[in-house]
């Protein structure tokens, strides 16, 4: 089992930055991916960014490309999401997700992830 705990959400104004953290514990060894998804009120949960647990390969949704950066610190078993130039459209609950099995491509589909955090709310005011 893997446990994921997110932190770093909050209320900010448009144009501001936030950094989310996701601390993983449990059986985190081996290849796999960790990702951030988000869910705005009344909308489906959508992919934001993913990173390989060992190789560092990354993938981003078009809507956040160039503004958000996903990174990891394997020594701390932690994944980060640096969010810059935030806009009200980024308002959502952000979820950390993990899957620990090999894949030849970056995993971006929510149904492929086995473990989820409880979410951290990000609110961007205009």
Phi and psi restraints in degrees (value plus and minus 20) as a CYANA .aco file:
   2 UNK   PHI    -147.2  -107.2
   2 UNK   PSI     115.0   155.0
   3 UNK   PHI    -132.0   -92.0
   3 UNK   PSI     117.3   157.3
   4 UNK   PHI    -144.5  -104.5
   4 UNK   PSI     111.7   151.7
   5 UNK   PHI    -149.4  -109.4
   5 UNK   PSI      97.4   137.4
   6 UNK   PHI    -112.0   -72.0
   6 UNK   PSI     136.0   176.0
   7 UNK   PHI    -176.3  -136.3
   7 UNK   PSI     145.8   185.8
   8 UNK   PHI      87.9   127.9
   8 UNK   PSI     -25.7    14.3
   9 UNK   PHI     -90.5   -50.5
   9 UNK   PSI     151.9   191.9
  10 UNK   PHI     148.0   188.0
  10 UNK   PSI    -191.2  -151.2
  11 UNK   PHI    -126.8   -86.8
  11 UNK   PSI     103.3   143.3
  12 UNK   PHI    -156.1  -116.1
  12 UNK   PSI     146.3   186.3
  13 UNK   PHI    -110.4   -70.4
  13 UNK   PSI     139.0   179.0
  14 UNK   PHI     -76.0   -36.0
  14 UNK   PSI     117.5   157.5
  15 UNK   PHI      74.1   114.1
  15 UNK   PSI     -32.5     7.5
  16 UNK   PHI    -100.3   -60.3
  16 UNK   PSI     157.4   197.4
  17 UNK   PHI    -144.2  -104.2
  17 UNK   PSI     133.3   173.3
  18 UNK   PHI    -163.8  -123.8
  18 UNK   PSI     131.7   171.7
  19 UNK   PHI    -143.5  -103.5
  19 UNK   PSI     100.8   140.8
  20 UNK   PHI    -113.3   -73.3
  20 UNK   PSI     127.5   167.5
  21 UNK   PHI    -144.4  -104.4
  21 UNK   PSI     128.3   168.3
  22 UNK   PHI    -155.0  -115.0
  22 UNK   PSI      90.4   130.4
  23 UNK   PHI    -114.8   -74.8
  23 UNK   PSI     105.5   145.5
  24 UNK   PHI    -125.0   -85.0
  24 UNK   PSI     122.6   162.6
  25 UNK   PHI    -161.2  -121.2
  25 UNK   PSI     142.2   182.2
  26 UNK   PHI      80.7   120.7
  26 UNK   PSI    -164.7  -124.7
  27 UNK   PHI    -105.6   -65.6
  27 UNK   PSI      59.6    99.6
  28 UNK   PHI    -122.1   -82.1
  28 UNK   PSI     -11.4    28.6
  29 UNK   PHI    -101.7   -61.7
  29 UNK   PSI     139.5   179.5
  30 UNK   PHI      72.9   112.9
  30 UNK   PSI     157.7   197.7
  31 UNK   PHI     -97.9   -57.9
  31 UNK   PSI     137.4   177.4
  32 UNK   PHI     141.9   181.9
  32 UNK   PSI    -185.8  -145.8
  33 UNK   PHI    -159.2  -119.2
  33 UNK   PSI     131.7   171.7
  34 UNK   PHI    -144.7  -104.7
  34 UNK   PSI     127.5   167.5
  35 UNK   PHI    -165.9  -125.9
  35 UNK   PSI     144.1   184.1
  36 UNK   PHI    -136.8   -96.8
  36 UNK   PSI     113.1   153.1
  37 UNK   PHI    -141.8  -101.8
  37 UNK   PSI     145.1   185.1
  38 UNK   PHI    -163.2  -123.2
  38 UNK   PSI     133.3   173.3
  39 UNK   PHI    -157.2  -117.2
  39 UNK   PSI      94.7   134.7
  40 UNK   PHI    -107.3   -67.3
  40 UNK   PSI     137.8   177.8
  41 UNK   PHI     -75.5   -35.5
  41 UNK   PSI     109.0   149.0
  42 UNK   PHI      56.0    96.0
  42 UNK   PSI     -12.1    27.9
  43 UNK   PHI    -142.3  -102.3
  43 UNK   PSI     143.7   183.7
  44 UNK   PHI     -93.0   -53.0
  44 UNK   PSI     135.9   175.9
  45 UNK   PHI     -89.6   -49.6
  45 UNK   PSI     109.6   149.6
  46 UNK   PHI    -143.9  -103.9
  46 UNK   PSI     131.8   171.8
  47 UNK   PHI     -89.4   -49.4
  47 UNK   PSI     119.8   159.8
  48 UNK   PHI    -135.5   -95.5
  48 UNK   PSI     -75.5   -35.5
  49 UNK   PHI    -182.5  -142.5
  49 UNK   PSI     134.3   174.3
  50 UNK   PHI    -162.7  -122.7
  50 UNK   PSI     135.4   175.4
  51 UNK   PHI    -164.0  -124.0
  51 UNK   PSI     121.4   161.4
  52 UNK   PHI     -89.7   -49.7
  52 UNK   PSI     119.3   159.3
  53 UNK   PHI     -90.5   -50.5
  53 UNK   PSI     -53.4   -13.4
  54 UNK   PHI    -125.7   -85.7
  54 UNK   PSI     -66.8   -26.8
  55 UNK   PHI    -106.0   -66.0
  55 UNK   PSI     -37.5     2.5
  56 UNK   PHI      59.3    99.3
  56 UNK   PSI     -14.2    25.8
  57 UNK   PHI     -82.5   -42.5
  57 UNK   PSI     121.1   161.1
  58 UNK   PHI    -145.4  -105.4
  58 UNK   PSI     139.2   179.2
  59 UNK   PHI    -167.9  -127.9
  59 UNK   PSI     125.4   165.4
  60 UNK   PHI    -153.5  -113.5
  60 UNK   PSI     128.9   168.9
  61 UNK   PHI     -89.7   -49.7
  61 UNK   PSI     128.9   168.9
  62 UNK   PHI     -78.3   -38.3
  62 UNK   PSI     -53.3   -13.3
  63 UNK   PHI     -89.2   -49.2
  63 UNK   PSI     -37.2     2.8
  64 UNK   PHI    -138.1   -98.1
  64 UNK   PSI     -24.5    15.5
  65 UNK   PHI     -76.2   -36.2
  65 UNK   PSI     111.1   151.1
  66 UNK   PHI      66.6   106.6
  66 UNK   PSI     -33.2     6.8
  67 UNK   PHI    -132.5   -92.5
  67 UNK   PSI     -54.6   -14.6
  68 UNK   PHI    -127.8   -87.8
  68 UNK   PSI     127.0   167.0
  69 UNK   PHI    -154.0  -114.0
  69 UNK   PSI     106.7   146.7
  70 UNK   PHI    -119.4   -79.4
  70 UNK   PSI     119.7   159.7
  71 UNK   PHI    -167.8  -127.8
  71 UNK   PSI     149.2   189.2
  72 UNK   PHI    -161.3  -121.3
  72 UNK   PSI     134.9   174.9
  73 UNK   PHI    -148.9  -108.9
  73 UNK   PSI      77.0   117.0
  74 UNK   PHI     -83.8   -43.8
  74 UNK   PSI     -51.1   -11.1
  75 UNK   PHI     -83.5   -43.5
  75 UNK   PSI     -50.7   -10.7
  76 UNK   PHI    -121.6   -81.6
  76 UNK   PSI     -19.8    20.2
  77 UNK   PHI      31.8    71.8
  77 UNK   PSI      24.8    64.8
  78 UNK   PHI    -151.8  -111.8
  78 UNK   PSI     118.9   158.9
  79 UNK   PHI    -135.2   -95.2
  79 UNK   PSI     122.5   162.5
  80 UNK   PHI    -140.0  -100.0
  80 UNK   PSI     135.0   175.0
  81 UNK   PHI    -151.6  -111.6
  81 UNK   PSI      85.1   125.1
  82 UNK   PHI    -105.6   -65.6
  82 UNK   PSI     101.8   141.8
  83 UNK   PHI    -137.1   -97.1
  83 UNK   PSI      97.0   137.0
  84 UNK   PHI    -134.4   -94.4
  84 UNK   PSI     142.5   182.5
  85 UNK   PHI      29.6    69.6
  85 UNK   PSI      29.5    69.5
  86 UNK   PHI     -86.3   -46.3
  86 UNK   PSI     125.2   165.2
  87 UNK   PHI    -147.7  -107.7
  87 UNK   PSI     143.1   183.1
  88 UNK   PHI     -75.7   -35.7
  88 UNK   PSI     -47.1    -7.1
  89 UNK   PHI     -87.9   -47.9
  89 UNK   PSI     -33.1     6.9
  90 UNK   PHI    -107.4   -67.4
  90 UNK   PSI     -23.6    16.4
  91 UNK   PHI     -83.1   -43.1
  91 UNK   PSI     104.6   144.6
  92 UNK   PHI    -198.2  -158.2
  92 UNK   PSI     150.3   190.3
  93 UNK   PHI    -109.5   -69.5
  93 UNK   PSI     106.9   146.9
  94 UNK   PHI    -121.2   -81.2
  94 UNK   PSI     109.0   149.0
  95 UNK   PHI    -135.2   -95.2
  95 UNK   PSI     118.2   158.2
  96 UNK   PHI    -113.1   -73.1
  96 UNK   PSI     122.2   162.2
  97 UNK   PHI    -159.2  -119.2
  97 UNK   PSI     135.1   175.1
  98 UNK   PHI    -164.8  -124.8
  98 UNK   PSI     126.3   166.3
  99 UNK   PHI    -161.3  -121.3
  99 UNK   PSI     112.1   152.1
 100 UNK   PHI    -139.1   -99.1
 100 UNK   PSI      59.8    99.8
 101 UNK   PHI    -176.0  -136.0
 101 UNK   PSI     133.4   173.4
 102 UNK   PHI     -84.7   -44.7
 102 UNK   PSI     127.4   167.4
 103 UNK   PHI    -172.1  -132.1
 103 UNK   PSI     120.2   160.2
 104 UNK   PHI    -100.6   -60.6
 104 UNK   PSI     -35.6     4.4
 105 UNK   PHI    -148.2  -108.2
 105 UNK   PSI     139.5   179.5
 106 UNK   PHI     -85.1   -45.1
 106 UNK   PSI     111.5   151.5
 107 UNK   PHI    -103.6   -63.6
 107 UNK   PSI     101.7   141.7
 108 UNK   PHI    -143.9  -103.9
 108 UNK   PSI     -28.7    11.3
 109 UNK   PHI    -106.2   -66.2
 109 UNK   PSI     112.7   152.7
 110 UNK   PHI     -82.6   -42.6
 110 UNK   PSI     -50.6   -10.6
 111 UNK   PHI     -94.5   -54.5
 111 UNK   PSI     -29.2    10.8
 112 UNK   PHI    -109.5   -69.5
 112 UNK   PSI     -27.5    12.5
 113 UNK   PHI    -114.4   -74.4
 113 UNK   PSI     115.6   155.6
 114 UNK   PHI    -114.2   -74.2
 114 UNK   PSI     -48.5    -8.5
 115 UNK   PHI    -145.2  -105.2
 115 UNK   PSI     121.7   161.7
 116 UNK   PHI    -155.8  -115.8
 116 UNK   PSI     125.8   165.8
 117 UNK   PHI    -104.9   -64.9
 117 UNK   PSI    -198.7  -158.7
 118 UNK   PHI    -106.0   -66.0
 118 UNK   PSI     -31.8     8.2
 119 UNK   PHI      75.5   115.5
 119 UNK   PSI     131.0   171.0
 120 UNK   PHI    -155.2  -115.2
 120 UNK   PSI     114.1   154.1
 121 UNK   PHI    -106.5   -66.5
 121 UNK   PSI     114.0   154.0
 122 UNK   PHI    -140.5  -100.5
 122 UNK   PSI     103.8   143.8
 123 UNK   PHI    -143.3  -103.3
 123 UNK   PSI     105.2   145.2
 124 UNK   PHI    -135.4   -95.4
 124 UNK   PSI      98.6   138.6
 125 UNK   PHI    -113.2   -73.2
 125 UNK   PSI     130.7   170.7
